[in-house]
Amino acid sequence: MRIGYKLAAEAFGPAELVRQAVLAEEAGFDFVEISDHYHPWLDNQGHSPFAWTVLGSIAAKTSRIGLATGVTCPTVRYHPAIIAQAAATLALLSDGRFVLGVGSGERLNEHVTGVGFPDAVSTRHEMLREALEIIRLLWRGGYQSYDGKHLRLEDARVFDLPEELPLIAVAASGPASTRIAAELGDGLFATEDKPEIVRQYRDAGGSGPHYVEVPMAWAPDEHAAAKAVLETSRWAVTGWKVMSELPNPVNFEAATTTVREEDILEKFACGTDPARYVEVAQQFVDAGFDRLVMQNAGPDPDGFIDFYQRELADRLLRLKPSGARA
């Protein structure tokens, strides 16, 4: 079991995210994961810095903690050749601590270039598959070209390659994406506690680590924590189909007006009771995940990190699937 800390790039500026990463290393987290967005989910979150610059600064200011994107879409806003180069560079600067998390993307971030974000999920999957093939091709070294249905590469070479290439964790939510993760990735990334995601990944031949984000919100009392989630992170209860389709924060504002505090409390661990945090995390462990990312939507990141170090770390690291308990 490995425990990560989610850097909420939609809620904090770049310098603050670096500061939190340093605190996370001091508190004993195994890795930090940062979303790679162009927009926040809601306007009142107020931030969305360039993830790759933030990660480079974190690499320079830390020495042990792992780094990961959660996740990058290497098909529209970026060409996969750029991601191949960026990931290789970050792996070198972090002495091999980087994991490249990739996915088929959300309209929220990818429509901004004006070239269009495919309506058909099957097309997005085709593009992701081609992007991963391009990244793998460039990581072999030498000049490479690629002529796909959606993406092309012409006489490109990544000159600075690490001896050990970054692990690629592919975001998945169903059979088609889990096959891509198993065939072209080194690991699985998910946001839901659905055991079928892990099962489909394994059935397709996947054997790498399974990353997942666990929803929580630390505050001195449960109500204050849930209120903070309602204000800035209520989008998290909408599900992946909604999260991948809406183009702007104003659309998420409109789509989440009916979310209630009860909905938050059902999904999130809120407040200061360690048992509730363990209960929520256990659901993801039982679903087969072994890389738990603590996604704190509460108002006080320092308080949460301290709470993790004092109350949660030992409990979470000891978690095993319910059927595997002695």
FENKARA-V555977 format. One record per residue. RES is the residue in one letter. BURIAL is # if it has 9 or more other ideal C-beta (glycine too) atoms within 8 Angstrom, else .. Layout:
RES/BURIAL
RES/BURIAL
//
This chain:
M/#
R/#
I/#
G/#
Y/#
K/#
L/#
A/#
A/#
E/#
A/#
F/#
G/.
P/#
A/.
E/.
L/#
V/#
R/.
Q/#
A/#
V/#
L/#
A/#
E/#
E/.
A/#
G/.
F/#
D/.
F/#
V/#
E/#
I/#
S/#
D/#
H/#
Y/.
H/#
P/#
W/#
L/#
D/.
N/.
Q/#
G/.
H/#
S/#
P/#
F/.
A/#
W/#
T/#
V/#
L/#
G/#
S/#
I/#
A/#
A/.
K/.
T/#
S/.
R/.
I/#
G/#
L/#
A/#
T/#
G/#
V/#
T/#
C/#
P/#
T/#
V/#
R/#
Y/#
H/.
P/#
A/#
I/#
I/#
A/#
Q/#
A/#
A/#
A/#
T/#
L/#
A/#
L/#
L/#
S/#
D/.
G/.
R/#
F/#
V/#
L/#
G/#
V/#
G/#
S/#
G/#
E/#
R/#
L/#
N/#
E/#
H/#
V/.
T/.
G/.
V/.
G/.
F/#
P/.
D/.
A/.
V/.
S/.
T/#
R/#
H/#
E/#
M/#
L/#
R/#
E/#
A/#
L/#
E/#
I/#
I/#
R/#
L/#
L/#
W/#
R/.
G/.
G/.
Y/.
Q/#
S/.
Y/#
D/.
G/#
K/.
H/.
L/#
R/.
L/#
E/.
D/.
A/#
R/#
V/#
F/.
D/.
L/#
P/#
E/.
E/.
L/.
P/#
L/#
I/#
A/#
V/#
A/#
A/#
S/#
G/.
P/.
A/#
S/#
T/#
R/#
I/#
A/#
A/#
E/.
L/#
G/#
D/.
G/#
L/#
F/#
A/#
T/.
E/#
D/#
K/.
P/#
E/.
I/#
V/#
R/#
Q/#
Y/#
R/#
D/.
A/#
G/.
G/#
S/.
G/#
P/#
H/#
Y/#
V/#
E/#
V/#
P/#
M/#
A/#
W/#
A/#
P/.
D/.
E/#
H/.
A/#
A/#
A/#
K/#
A/#
V/#
L/#
E/.
T/#
S/#
R/#
W/#
A/#
V/#
T/#
G/.
W/.
K/.
V/#
M/#
S/#
E/.
L/#
P/.
N/.
P/#
V/.
N/#
F/#
E/#
A/.
A/#
T/#
T/.
T/.
V/#
R/.
E/#
E/.
D/#
I/#
L/#
E/.
K/.
F/#
A/#
C/#
G/#
T/#
D/.
P/#
A/.
R/#
Y/#
V/#
E/#
V/#
A/#
Q/#
Q/#
F/#
V/#
D/#
A/#
G/#
F/#
D/#
R/#
L/#
V/#
M/#
Q/#
N/#
A/#
G/#
P/.
D/.
P/#
D/.
G/#
F/#
I/#
D/#
F/#
Y/#
Q/#
R/.
E/#
L/#
A/#
D/.
R/#
L/#
L/.
R/.
L/#
K/.
P/.
S/.
G/.
A/.
R/.
A/.
//
